[in-house]
């Protein structure tokens, strides 16, 4: 029997699949607040994960800078759209073998801003120093649900020489844990192996400074629709 969380995730997957058909016909803009429809984000800067700590609780949200002024949103209300312009091929450099076979298709939201695509960040800027041990927290990429089921996701950075550091990669199994310093803003490459729908389940955790107490956020699903 499906758990309530699994049922919600499956429902979101079906919703995302319906969005693919709609978006393939017409590129839809972000929906107006209060319509009950998901906000579709397809270009501009957005923190797909913003971590906050309030009243003793870690919280994950979306900070949408595609509108002025920027808005804080709940992950359940947002679909991140990866447009066809993100499609490229896996480099021949063996260092990128984690993306698949060299020359095969891959859709990448890049680490460096491209005005035609989402510029997807991870923000811990609201977290103060001295609150957590080591002034850092863990972001755990717990699970991937995708349609087609063979779809894979990798999140990685590239250095000044173009060499990758993999932060999370579903191809070799999840969960993966990313160490994030507080007070920072990270941009990475978000790579998808196929057109389709991706639900990426994540949560944050940290140890309070000077204690053994661990605080955790609720798990959320990042919903991506990758257009062919």
N, C-alpha and C positions, 0 to 999 in steps of 0.2 A: 504494500500500500504506500502511496506517495505521502511524504510528510507535507505539512502545510507550507513549509519553505520551498520544497521541491515543486509543489503545485503552483505556487506563485511564480517561481522561476519558469516553469513550463508555460504558464499563461503569458508571461512577458515574452517568451520566445515566439509564441504564436502571434502575439501582437506585432513583434518585430518583423516576422515573416510577411504579415499583411502590409507593413510599411514598405517593404522592398518593392512589392508590386505597385504600390501607389507612387513611390518615388521614381520608379523606372519610367513611369508615364510622364510625370511632371516633377521637377525639382521643387520641393516645398520649402517655404521659409519657416522660420520659427513661429509657432502658434502664439496667439495672444494669451496673456495671463488670464486665468479664470475660465477658459473655454472647456476645461476638462480633458483636452487633448495634450499629448506629450509635446514638449518643446523639441524641435529638430535643430540640432546645431551641426553645421556643415562647413563653416569657414570662420576664421578669426581665432583670437586667443580665448581659451577656456581651461580652467583648472579642472580636469576630469576627476581629480581627487584633491579636496582641500581638507586638511586636518585641523580641528579645533579642540580645545580643552576648556570646558566650562562646567562649573558646579561639580567638579570631581569626575567628570565623564569625558571620554574621548568621543568625538563625533566626526563623521565623514559627510561631506557635501560636495556640491559642484559650485564653482565660482564662474559665472558666465560674464566674460568681458566682451562678448559680441554685441552687447547692448550698452547704451549709455543712459544713466549710470549702470555700472555692473550690478548683477543680481546673484544672490545666493539661491540655489535650487536644490531640491531633493533628487537623489538618483532615480527614484521611481517616476519622476516627471520629465526625464530627459532621455532622448535617443541621440547618440553621437553618429553622424553620417559620414562615412568614408567615401568620397566621391570617386568617379572613374579616373580623375586626374591623378589619383594616388597610385595608380597601377604602374608597376615597373617590373624589372626582372632581378632575380637573385644574382649578385655579383659572382664573378669567377674566382675571386679570392677565397681560398679555403677557410679563412677566418669567419666567413659568413655562411658556412655550411649549416649552422643552426637554423637558417631560414628555409632550407630545402635544397633541392638540386640546382646547381648553377644554371642560369638561363630560364628557370621556371618562373611563372608569374607570382608576384607578391604585391600586395597593396600596403603602402607605408605612409603613415602620417609622420612627417619628418621632424627631427630635433631642431632644425633651423627653419624659421618661419617662411611659409609659402602662403601668400595672401589668398590663394584659391582653395586652400585646405584648412582643416582644423589644426591649430597650433596647441597641442595638448600638453598641459603641464601638471605637475604634482606639487602642491604648496603646503609647506609647514610654517609659513611666515607668521601665523598667528600664535605660534607656540613660543613661550618665553624660555630663556636659558635658566638653569637651576631647578626646574620643575621635575625633569626626568633624569634618571641615571645616565651619565655619559652624554647628556644633552642630545639624545637620539631616541628614535622609536622604530619599531618594526612594522612594515607594511607587508602583510601576508596575502599573496595571490593564491586563493584557496582552491578554486575550481573553475573550469571552463565548460560551458554548455554551448554547443554550436550547431548550426544547421547550414550546410551539410555537416554531419558529425565528424568528418575528416578534417574540418577546418582547424587551423592552429594559430596561436597568437604568440608573438615574442615582443618583449619590451627591452630595448637596449640603447646604450649611448655610444657615441663615437668620439674619439679623441682628436686632437689637432692633425694627426696623421691618418685619420680615417679608419682607425682600428676599433673594433667593437668591444664593448663590455656588456655582457648579457645580464639583465636584471631579473627577468622572468621569462620562461619559455615553456609553453604547454607541451611542446613536441617531446621533451625528455621527462615529462611528468610534473605534476603539481602536488602539493603546494611548493611555492618558492617564497623566500623571505627577502625583502629589500630593506636594508638599513638606511634610515633617513635622518639626517641631522635636523634639529629644530631651527626655525628662523631662516629657512632656505626656500628656494624655488627651483625645481628641477624640470628640465625639458628632456625628453627622450624620443626615440623612434618607436612607433607602435606599428608592428607588422602583422598582416593578416594573410594567410596562405590562399584563401579562396573568397570569392564573392559569397555573401550570405549573412547570417545573423550570429552574433557572438554575445554571450552573457558571461562576464568575467566577475567572479565573486571575490571580494577583497575585504579585509578588516585591518585595523591598526591596533597595536598594543605597545605598552611601555611600562617600565618599572619606575615608580616614584623615587626621586632622589633620596638617599639615606635610609631607604626601607627595602623590604622584599615584596612590597605590594605591587601587583601587576594590575594595570587598568586596561580595559579593552573596549573598542568601539563595537557597535553592532556590525554585522556583515551587510554589505550592500552589493548590488549588481550593477556593473557598468554595462550598458546596452549599446552595442555598436551594430550598425547596419552597413555592410560593405557592398557598394554597387558595382556591377560588372563593367 
